[in-house]
Amino acid sequence: MRKVVFAIAAHPDDIEFLMAGTLFLLKDQGYEMHYMNLADGYCGSTEYRAKEIIKIRMNEAHEACKVLGATFHKPLVKDIEILYEIKLLKRLCSLIRMIRPQILLVHSPDDYMEDHMQACRLAVSAAFCRNIPNFMVVPKHDAVFDSLTVYHAQPHGNRGYLGELISPDIFVDITSVIEKKIEMLSKHKSQKDWLDKSQGLDSYIEAVKVFSSEIGRMSQTFQFAEGWRRHSHLGFCKKDRDPLSEELKKSVLQAETAIA
């Protein structure tokens, strides 16, 4: 049986910041990798015009995806145009039906910006509709009935849109792959250069280390970690289905264990 994980995020470099360590560990367990940013990243520059930065960020995302060894799926919309609407939902559901993942990694439902939260809503709804035959998708793909478990990454900065701390239910130890995560992130050179100029040398790389180390401290065990919350099983999988914890059990800590 194919083991497939699909990471869906809003912008180029979101997967690298939030999910890459977990993806590398799943790859080591034999998972087929699929990588998608819903938006093209054209707002991520004060230096380049839209057409130019779209091309730059597409190439950077391709290079990052190569580091992971994942299948790259092109963005569907522009930045700030990730809206919960039927045309986009049908296109994303079609892709999920085609890929047939068992694990879906998506944004937190509460985050500092709308693109992230809308990307989350769209991905979850598209996954929910994967097994509804009467929901017509574009391009056409028949409904699939595979078990699918959805996990929400931590929001940027580990804070929700009101600034409240968001704590994960599952901690994944990414200490062994932190350098691979940084290598993948460093492919987004336009963003690194922009932040280095505006905030200081290596601020881009330092930000992901700080973010990952904060989750590590929450775990009270790991140096660097990524955090996850499992979506409700209803409409997706059996109640006790948790393939992320099952596959990465040597690198996983449940929140109740960390608190204890």
N, C-alpha and C positions, 0 to 999 in steps of 0.2 A: 504493500500500500504506500502511495506517495505521502510524504510528510511535507506539508507546505505551510509557510508563514507569509502573510501579506502585511506589510507596514504601510499605512496611509497617513500622511501628515499634510499640513497646509502648505508650507513653503520649503524651498531648497535650504537645507541645513537643520530643519526641525527633526528629522529622523536621526541625524548624527548626534544632536544634543540630547535627545530624549530616549532613543531606542537602540542605538547602534551596538552597545555592549551586549545586550540581551540577544540581538540578532546574531552576533558572532558566536555566542555560546550555543544557540539553536543550530547554527550551521554545523558546528562541531558534532551535533547529535544527528546529523544527516538530513536536516531540513532544507528544502528548496526555498530560495529567497525571492521575494517579490517586493519591489520598492516603488513608491509613488508619492509625489508631491502634487496636490490638487491644483495649486497655483504656480504661475511661472516666475514669481519673484521680481517682477519688473519694478516694484516700488522700493527695492532694497538698494538704492544708490542715490547719492547726491551729485555724482560725477558723470554718469553715462545717461544718454537718452534711452527711452523705453526699448526700442528695437535692439539696441546694442546690448543693454544689460540683460534682456531676455535671452539672447544668444549666449552671452558669457555665463549666465547662471545655469542654463541648460547644459552647457559643456562641463561646468564644474560638478553638477549633480551626476552626470554620466561618469565622470572620473571617480567620484566618491562611491558610486554604485559598483564600479569595477573593483574597488578595494574590498568590498563586501562579497563580491562574486554573485550579485543578485541580478534578476531580470528587471530592467528599467521600463517603467510605464510613464508615458508623457503626461505633462499637466493638462488639465481640461479647461482651465479658466485663468483669468488674470488675478493678481492680488486684489483684495478688497471686493472681489466678485464671487467669492465662495458663499453663495446664498442657498438657503434651503428651498430649492424649487424643483419641479418635477422633471425637467429635461436633464438636469445634472444628476438627479437621483437615478434616473433610468440608465444613464451612461455608466455610472459607477456600479450599479447592480449588475449590469451586463458583464463588467470586468470581473466582479467577484464570482459570478456564475462560471465564467470561463476559467479562472484560476483555481477555484475550489479549495481554498485554504482551510486548514483545521484550526489555525491560530490567526487572529486578526488583531494587530496592534494599532491603536488609534490615540488621538489626543485625549486629554482630560476634558470632561464636560464643563468644567469651570476653569477658566484660564484668563490671562490678562487682556486678550484681544479676541474680537469676534471671528476672525478668520479661523482661529484654532477651534473655537467652540462650534462653529458651523461645520467645519470639516469633520469634527467628532459626530455631530448629529447625522450628517449625510452618510458617513461610513457605517454607523450603527443601523440606520434605516435601510440602507442598501443591502447590508448583510441579512437583516430581518426578512427582506422581500425576496431573498435568493430562492426560497422554496415555495413561493406563491405562483402557481402556473398562470393565473390570470393577470398577473402584473407583467405587462409587456415592456421589454427593455430594448434599448438601442445601443449597438446593433443587437439583433435577436440572438438570444441564447435560452435554451430550455431551462426550466427550474431545476435546481439540484437540492438534494435532501441530506447532504453530509452534515455531520456534527461540526459545529463551529463555536469556538470559545473566543469571546471578545475581551481584550484587556485595555484599560486606560492607562496611559503614561502619566507621569507627574506633570503638572503645569510648569511653565517656565518660572524659575525662582522658587519652586515648591509652594507658591502662593496662588490663591484664587483671585477672582476679579475684585474682591473687596479687601484684598491684602491678607486674608486669613491663611494660616498654615494648613496645607493639605498633606496628610500623612498617608503613605501607601499601606495596602494590606499585605503585599508581597514585596520582599526585598530580594534583588538579584545581585550577587557579588560579581562585579565586573572588574575587580582589581587586576585579574590576569589578562584582561583584554583592553585595559584603559589606553595603552599606547596605540592599539589598532583603532580604537574609537577616535583618538586624537588625529591619527593619520587620515582617517576618513573625513573628519571635520576640516582638516587643513586643506583639502582639495577645493573648498569654497574660498578661493583666494581673494575674490573681490570683497567678500565680507570681512575677511581677516585684515586686509589692507585698510579698509574703511575704519574698522574699529581700532586698529593699531594707531592710525593717524589721529583719531578723535579721542581715544581713551588711553593710549599708551601701548608700548611694545608688548606683543603677545597677550593682549587683553582678551582676545577671542578664545585662545587656548586656555587661559587662566579661568575664564568664565565657566567652561565645561568642567574643569577640575573642581572648582568651588561648588558648583551645582551637584556633581557626583559625590563629592566628599560630604556635603551636607546630608544627602540621603544615607550615606554610609554611617554618619553619626547617629541618625535616627534609628538605624538598625542595632546600634550599640555593639556591632560585631565587625562589620566590613569597613575597609578603608575607602573604597569607591563602590558605589552601588547605583542601580536604577530601580525605581519603584513602580509598582503596578497595582491597580484595583480591577478586580474581575467584574465584568458586567453581569447583570442578572442572566441566569441561564434560560429564562422563559423565551421560547421561540428560537433558541440557538443550540442547546445541548442538554445533556442530563444534568441534574442539580449538582452532583458531586464531581462533574468533569472539570479538571484543572490541569491541562496538558503542560502548561508552562512550569508549574511546580513539579509535575511528574518527570518531565524530561530533564530539568535542571536541578534535581533534588539536592545534589551536592553543593550547589551554589545558591540555594534558596533558603530564606528565612521568613516564616510567617510573622505578621505583625504582633500577634498575641504572644509569640515566643520572645520577640524583641522586648516587649513591654515587661514581661515576666522577668 
